[in-house]
């Protein structure tokens, strides 16, 4: 009888562990290579409301939702226009310069030099491990009035990650940014603009806002300055969120971005655009 009681107790403990799933604390700062090995359970995302005539999610015996259909970014924007932002007010002649993949110690300081010379503030979406490596560049951004957003910790494609690693990527970078700036950023931009519906809803539940773009410089290709300039100016419209990069992948030369920036600023201002930060464009707080 005592043996049966012991087995029953072990069974109950195992069941309780398997049924759990909410993190009880923030993850410690870890290098990108260690993120994939995280085994802590992730917070469940709010369940999306199924659109008409769409395949809906089913629930398995663990209580987790099986997602049988992935919406495209265009479909996500149509379904959640207030959660996945592509632009500001199209009736107001404003635009926001945004820079992804910051910081580094080569191109980001040069971008900051140009912005300071033209008295323009921008929004930088920073990668967590880069911010840890170049903290002084982040501090300079803050001193000069720029806004910091979350661009994940390791620049992984978030839509391909487990819930645990996705949430760690976001939390990790929030911790780094808060340590360096004193605030936790509200703005999130997923690498490659790629995100799933349940991830979008999880971010909303934490008072974060996903902000992509509607004007793409394509400068990540290492383009020359004239092409970067044309890519921006030829697709401009009021309320534009302009995507550029202040750092690149391995071997990518971002000189074209730096050299194009003075012309882009001057031309846009000459056409009556007011260049503002994303919080100014969207009338929101920079922090959560």
N, C-alpha and C positions, 0 to 999 in steps of 0.2 A: 504493500500500500504506500509506504513512504516513497518507494521508487517511482510509482505511478504519479504521485503528487509532484515529485521533482521534475519529471518529464513534462507534466502539464504546465508547470511554472515556466520552464525554459521555452515551451511553445508560445506562451503568452508574451514573453519578452521579445522573442523573435518577431512575432506579429506586430508588436508595437513599433519596433525599429523599422520594419518594412513599410508600415503605414505612414511613417513620418515623412518629412520633406521640406521643412522650413528652416532656413538658416537662422541661427541664434546670434550670430555675431558677424562683424565685417572680416573679410579675409586679410591675412597679413600680406605685406608687400612681397611680391614674388617675381622672379624673372619670367619672360615670355615662355621659355622652354618648359617651365614647371606648370603653366596654366593648364595644359592638356591633361595633366595627371591629377587634377583636383577631383576628389571623390565625394566632397560634401554635397548633400542634396540641395537642389535649387528650390526657390520659392515658386509655387504654382502661379502661372499667369492667369489673369482674368479670362474667362471663356468668351470668345468672340460671338457676337450675335450672327447667326447664319443669314447670308443674303438670300433673296428669293431664287429658287431654281439652282442653287449651288449645292455641291456635295458638302454635307456637314460633318463635323467631327464626331467620333464615337468615343465612349469611355470604356477603358479596359478595367480589369479587376483590381488594378492598383489605384484607380481613381484619376489617373492621368488621361488627358485627352489625346486620342489618336487623330492627327490632322491629315485628312485624306486629300486635301487640295491646298495648294499654295497660291495665293493671289499674287499677281504681278504688282510692281510698284505703282503702275498707273491705276490698277484696280484698287490697291490700298488707298491711294490718294483720293479716288472718287468716293470710297466708302468712309474714309476718316479724314476729310479735308482739314479738320482742326487739329489733328494729331500728327499728320505728315505734311509739313509745310514746304512748299516749293517757291513761294514768292510773297511779297508784301502787297499793299494796296495798289492795284493797277491804275487808280485814278490820281495817285500822288507821285510827283516826279522826284522820287527818291530811289536810291539803290544802295545795296550793301556789298562791300568787298569782303569776301571770306577766303581764308587760306587754310588748306588742309595739311596734315602730316607734320606740323610744327612740333617742336623746334629742332633746329640744328645749329651749328656754329659757323656755317658757311653762307647759306642763302637767307635764312630768316633774319639775321642782323641787317643784311642789305635791304631786304623788304622793309624792315622797320625804319631804316634810314630814309628811304623814299617817302614813306608815310609821314614821318616827322617833318621832313622838308616841305611837304604839301599840306601839313596841318590836317591830316585825315586820320580818323580812327576806323579800325577794321575789326573783324572777328576772326580769331584763330582757333581752329579745332585741333587740339593737341593729342598726340599719342603718348600714353602714360610713361612707357619706358624712356622715350625721348625727353619728356619733361624731367624725369629723374636724372637723366644724364646731363641736361643743360638747364639747370634751375635758374641761373642768372638771366637767361634769355626770357624765361617766363616772367620773372620779376620785372624785367625791363618792359615787357608788354603791358603789365599792369600799371607801372609808373607812367607810361605814355598814353594811358586811357583806352587801351584796346580791351576787347572782351574775349574771354576764354571759354571754349566749349569742349565737350568730351568726344574724342575720336577713337575710343577704345584703348586698351593697354598695349596690344601687340599688333594692331592693324590687321586682324583676321577678318575674313568674311563672316560677319555675325550670323547670317542666315544659314550657315553650314554648321554652326556650333550646337552642342548640347545646351540645354537650359542652364546647367550649372556653370559651364565655362562662359556662356554669354553674359550671365549676371556677374560673374567674377570680372570679366573684362570691363564692364561698366563701373562696378563698385571700386575696383582697383584704381581706375583713373580718377574717379571722384575723390578718392583719398589723397592721391598725389596732388591734384589741383587744389584741393582745400588746404593742404599743408603749405603750398607755395603762394597761394593768393588770399587765403582767409575766407573763401566762399566756395560753396558746392555749386557747380554750374547747372543751370536749367537746360541749356542747349546740348543736344546730342546729334552728332552726324555719324551714321554708320559708315565704315569704310566701303567704298564703291557704291554708296547709297543703298546698300542691300540690307533688307530687314524683313522678317516674317510678321504676320499679323499678331500672333500671341506675344512676340517680343515687343511690338509697338504698344500693345495694351499693358504689358508689364511696366514699360517705361512711363506710360501715362499714370499708372497707379502709384508711381514714385514722384510724380509732379515734374517729370522730364518732358521735353518737347523735341521731337525729331525734326530737324531743319535740313532739307536737301537744297536743291538749287534749280534755277530755270535758265541760267546762262552759263555755258561751260567753255572755258578757255582752251581746254584740251592740252594745257601746258605740261601735264604729266608725261607727255610723249617726248619732252625735251625739245619743243619747237623753238624756232627763232622768234625774236621779238615782233617782227611785222605780222607773222601768222597769229601769234597770241593776241595781238591787238585787234586784228580783223575778226577773229573768232568771238571776241567780246563785243566789239562795237556793232557788228553786223546783226547781232541777235538781241540787242538791248531793247528794253521796254520799261515803262514806269513800274516800280515795285520789284525790280529785278534783284535776285540773289545771285551774285557772280561767284563762280567756283574757280579758284586758283590754288596753287600749292607753294608753300614757302620752304619746302624740302622735298626731295625726291627719293625714289628707290635707288638701290645700289647702282652706281654708274650713270644715273640720269642727271644731265646738266640742266639746271633750272635758271641759267643765266638769262634765257629769253623772257622769263617771267619778270625778273628784276628790271631788265631793260625796257620792257613794254609798259611797266606800271606808271611811270611819269606821263607817258602819252595817253594811256587810258584815263587817268585821273583828270588831266587837262582837258581832253576831248569831252568827257562826260560833264564836267563842270561847265564847259563852254556851251553845252547843249541844255543847260539849266538843271542838271541833276544835282541834288544834294546827296552827298555820300555819307552814310550813317552806319552805325553798328546794327547788328541784327535785333537786339532788344529795342533800339529806337525805331527800326523799321516795322517791327511787329507789335510794338507797344506792350512789351512784357518785361519782367524782371530778368536780370542776368543770372540770378541765383535761385535756389529752391528754398 
